[in-house]
Each structure stands twice: as C-alpha cells, then as structure tokens.
Amino acid sequence: MAEKTKQENKVECNDKCCPFHGQISLRGRSFKGTVIKKFPKRVVIEFDRTVYVKKYERYAKRKTKLHARLPDCMFNEINIGDYIEITECRPISKIIHFIAVKKINTGGKEE
C-alpha cells in the first residue's frame, strides 16, 4: 500500500526542485519556523533568535525571515501559521536558498 502512495505522489509532483521527487540535494543548515506568507512556489518563515549585545552585556531578541521553495507535492499540506522545517540547498533563485522539508505542527486557531 505504501508503494502505491509513493507512486501516486510522484505522478502529482513534477517539480524538479522537490527534495523527494526531484533532482536537488539538501545539505547544510536547517531551521524551524512559522509560515507568515505563502506564494505559489514559495513560503516565508519567521523565527526568533537571541543575539548577545556586548555593550549592555545582555541578550536581545531578533526575528529572522527566510524564503524557502515550496514543492508542488506539499502545497496543499502547508498553510499560513504552520510550524515547518526548511533545509539549505543550492541557490534556486536570488532569494531562495532553502526548501521546505516537512510540516511539524499545524498553527490553526483553536476556537
């Protein structure tokens, strides 16, 4: 049964920049963050980091935004507000150097 889903998924995904079905390799750093924007082939994630400020001898919180390629096979799975993981790859375009790898948590509103 698992083989059928893999084959069906491969038919749906004709994306050459897909880490699962395409011809691109993942290497380098990986980050986890919240999706703040979603485009047809790209997502923007945001995450917090702490930076040491030497002058004040304290830590400051900073936010980082990264653009990542969104494979065709994951387009319906990932939405705004979800917590996802992205991994570094070769430069795909001027601003895209990462690919969305997996969805960790749904960021849906609890009502």
Secondary structure, DSSP 8 states (H G I E B T S, - for coil): -HHHHHHHHHHH---TT-TTTSS--EEEEEEEEEEEEE-SSEEEEEEEEEEEETTTTEEEEEEEEEEEE--GGGTTT--TT-EEEEEEES--SSS--EEEEEEEE------
